[in-house]
Amino acid sequence: DWNIKVARSGFFPKLDLGFNVFQNGRYLNQQNSAGVNLVPPTQDPVWAQLGEHTYFSVGLTLTWNIFDRFVTMDNVEHAQVAFNNSQLDYTDNRLKIQGEIRKVLGDYRGAVQQLETTAKGLQAAQQAYDAVKGRYEVGAATFVDLTTAQSTLVQSQTAKMQSQIDFILQKKLIEFYAGDTPIDSK
């Protein structure tokens, strides 16, 4: 926004204040005219001469470009486009961050539901295994039924562990997006 104001300043007059200091001095060993040395033997040193011959100048200049081949207008338009682009980038980044946070929260809720579901599935698989094992011990079930129930129990245990890992990962992502976890520089 400030660049637009700077670019628009070309439409207004410019007032410049200038201050100058200049000096002149001479140091001659010899200056002859018609065979006579014109330099006095007791000539002042240069630094003393400069003190006597110091001049000051102060100036005030008013400049107003009436026609600058549309350079100022072009600069204002470029600054306006840059400002609009920065506003769009800001809005885009804000929406992107909001979307990422919503996604992480949704993934976290999904991980919580998956954790609950696998816990219930594990409990059901354990009960089914216990029942088949009891039936196998009394001869009412086959060895294939027992190994199938045992395989289902192991799969349920694996699914529960995987859902616990996913839950921890989603929890860490929430902490990261909330700013509670430092970024690891490794």
N, C-alpha and C positions, 0 to 999 in steps of 0.2 A: 504494500500500500504506500509505503514511503517513496518507493521508486517512481510511482505515478506522480506524486507531488514534485519530486525532483525534475521529472521530465516536463511537467507543466510549467516549471519556472522559466522555460525558454520563451513563453508568451509574454512575460513581464519585463519591464526595463531593469537594467542592471546598473548599479551605482558602485564604482570602484574608487577607493581612496588610495593614492600612491604617495610615497615619501622617498626622496632620493637624496643622497649625499655624494658629492663629487669634489675632488681636489685636484690642484695642479701645482707643480713646483718645478724648480730647475736646479741643477747643480752643474756648473760649468767650470772647467779648469782655466779655459782661455777662450776668449772671443775677440778676434781682431777686426778692426775696421780702419782702413787707411793706415795700417801698420801700428795702430794703438790698441793695447789690450783694454777692453771695455769692462772686464770682470774686476770688481774691486777686490783688494787683497783680503778684506775681512767680510767675506760672503757668509750669510747665515747658513747653518746646516739645513738639510732637506726637511727634517721633522719640524724645525722652527718655521720654515717657509710654508709647510702644509697647514700649520695652524693659522697662518694669516690668509691663506688662499682656499679656505674651505667654503663650499657653497651648498646651500640646501634648496630643495625644491619640493613643494607639496602640490599635489594635483587631485582634482575630483573629476571623474569621468562618468558621464551618463550615456549608456548604450541601450538602444532598443531596436532589436531586429524586426523590421516590419515584414520583410519577406525573406525567409531562410530556406526556400525551395522545399517546404513542407517537412523539413528535418525534425522540427519540434513536434509536429503532429504525428509523424511516424514514430518518434521516440515514446510519445504518450501511448500510442496504440500498442507498441511492443510491451511497454510496462503494464498496460491493462491486460494484455493476453497472458503475460507471465503471472500476474496476480490471480487471474481467473484459473489458470492451470494449477497454481499452488492451492487455491481453495478446493478445486476438484481432487487434488492429491490428498489433501487433508480429509475430505469427506470419504474418499475411497479407502484410506487407511483406517479411519474410524469404523466404517462398515465392515471392513475386513477383520479387524480385531473383534468386533461384536460377533461376527459370524464364527470366528475361531472359538470364542468363549462359549457360545451356544453349542457348538459341536462337542467341545470337551465336556460340558455339563450333560449333554445327551448321552455321550459315551460313558460317563460316570454312572448315570442312572441305569443305563443298560448293564453295566458291570455289576451294579448292586443287585439288579433283578436276576442276572445270570448266577450270581453267588447264591442267592436264595433258592433258585431253581435247582442248581446242582446239589445243594445241601439236602433238599427234599428227595431228589433222585438217588443220592447216596443212601439216604435212610431207607428208601423203598428197596433199593438193590440189596442192602444189608439184611432187611427182613426177608426178602425173597430167597437169598442165599441160606439164611438160617432155616427157613422152612424146607427148602430142597435138601439141605444137609440132614435135617431131622428125618425127612422121608427116606433119604438114602440109607441112613443108619438102621432104619427098621425094614428096609428092603422094598419100599413102595416107589422108589425112583431109581433111575439108571445112572450109571457113571457119566454118561453123556449129559444128562440133565444137571448133574452136580457141576461138571466142568463148564457148562454153559452159564449157570448161575454165578460160578466163581469168576468167569470172564466178564460177565456183566458188572459184577461188583468192582473188579479192577478198573474197568472202563469208567465207572461212576467215580471212583476215587481219583483217577487221572483228570477227569473233567472238573471235579471240585478243586483240585490243586491248580489247574489252569485258570479257573475262574478267580481263584484267590490272587494269582499272579496278575491277571488282568485288572482286578480291583485295585491292587496296590499301585500298578502303573497309572491307572486313571486318577487315583488319589494324588500321586506325585505330579501329574500334569495339571491338575487343579491348583496345587500349591505353586507350581511354576507360573501359571497364568495369573494367579493372585499376587505374585511377587514375594511369596514366602520362602522360595527356594532359590539360592544363588545359582547363577549360570556357571557351570563347570567349564573352565578354560582349557581343559585337556583335549 
